[in-house]
């Protein structure tokens, strides 16, 4: 799982870097929005892999609950203005899960 950390960092930092570049050239803001969706997709795929290797970790199930809640609220018509913070929180939480698992394995060996 620790092999996922560098790629996860790249995927999470991509939208942030593109948004900052959007200050210089507004066309980067569109790329930042698209890369945010890519980040969510990649993290959900990684989380599926994570569950396969660590089925007893409760944190990953909390993450999936948050993902389901986000899409459920969005589907029910809750304004995206109320939901804009959830993808960032979910990305940070999944990153925390990866780092926490990596540190747990480091201390076991």
C-alpha positions in Angstrom: 0.0 0.0 0.0 2.9 2.4 0.6 3.5 2.3 -3.1 0.2 4.2 -3.5 1.3 7.2 -1.5 3.5 8.9 -4.1 0.9 8.5 -6.8 -1.9 9.6 -4.4 0.2 12.7 -3.5 0.6 13.5 -7.2 -3.1 13.1 -7.8 -4.1 15.2 -4.8 -1.6 18.0 -5.4 -2.4 18.2 -9.2 -5.7 20.2 -8.8 -4.1 22.5 -6.2 -1.1 23.3 -8.5 -3.4 23.8 -11.5 -5.7 26.1 -9.4 -2.7 28.2 -8.4 -1.6 28.4 -12.0 -5.2 29.6 -12.7 -4.2 32.9 -11.1 -1.7 33.4 -13.9 -3.9 32.0 -16.7 -7.6 31.3 -16.3 -7.5 28.3 -18.6 -5.8 26.3 -15.9 -8.9 26.5 -13.7 -10.8 24.2 -16.1 -8.0 21.7 -15.9 -8.1 22.0 -12.1 -11.8 21.1 -12.1 -11.3 18.1 -14.4 -8.3 16.9 -12.4 -10.4 17.2 -9.2 -12.8 14.7 -10.7 -9.9 12.4 -11.7 -8.6 12.6 -8.2 -11.9 11.4 -6.8 -12.1 8.6 -9.3 -8.5 7.4 -8.7 -9.0 7.6 -4.9 -12.1 5.5 -5.0 -10.3 2.9 -7.1 -7.4 2.9 -4.7 -9.8 2.6 -1.8 -11.3 -0.5 -3.5 -7.8 -2.0 -3.7 -7.2 -1.0 -0.1 -10.3 -2.8 1.1 -9.1 -5.9 -0.6 -5.8 -5.9 1.3 -7.1 -4.5 4.6 -10.7 -5.6 5.1 -10.7 -5.0 8.8 -9.7 -1.4 8.7 -12.8 0.6 9.8 -11.4 3.9 8.4 -11.8 2.8 4.8 -15.5 2.0 5.4 -16.0 5.5 6.9 -14.4 6.8 3.7 -16.8 4.9 1.6 -19.7 6.1 3.7 -18.6 9.7 3.1 -18.3 9.0 -0.7 -21.8 7.5 -0.7 -23.2 10.4 1.3 -21.6 12.9 -1.1 -23.2 11.3 -4.1 -26.4 10.6 -2.4 -26.8 14.2 -1.3 -25.8 15.4 -4.8 -28.3 13.0 -6.4 -31.1 14.3 -4.1 -30.5 17.8 -5.4 -28.6 19.4 -2.5 -26.9 22.4 -4.0 -23.2 21.8 -4.9 -22.6 25.0 -3.0 -23.2 23.1 0.2 -21.2 20.1 -0.9 -18.1 21.8 -2.4 -16.0 21.0 0.7 -16.7 17.3 0.8 -14.4 16.2 -2.0 -11.4 18.0 -0.3 -12.2 16.4 3.0 -12.6 12.9 1.5 -9.3 13.3 -0.4 -7.5 14.4 2.8 -9.1 11.6 4.8 -8.1 8.9 2.3 -4.5 10.4 2.3 -4.6 10.1 6.1 -5.7 6.5 5.8 -2.8 5.6 3.5 -0.2 7.4 5.6 -1.6 5.8 8.8 -1.4 2.3 7.3 2.1 2.9 6.0 3.3 4.1 9.4 1.6 1.0 11.1 3.5 -1.3 8.8 6.7 0.6 9.3 6.5 0.1 13.1 5.6 -3.6 12.7 8.8 -4.4 10.9 
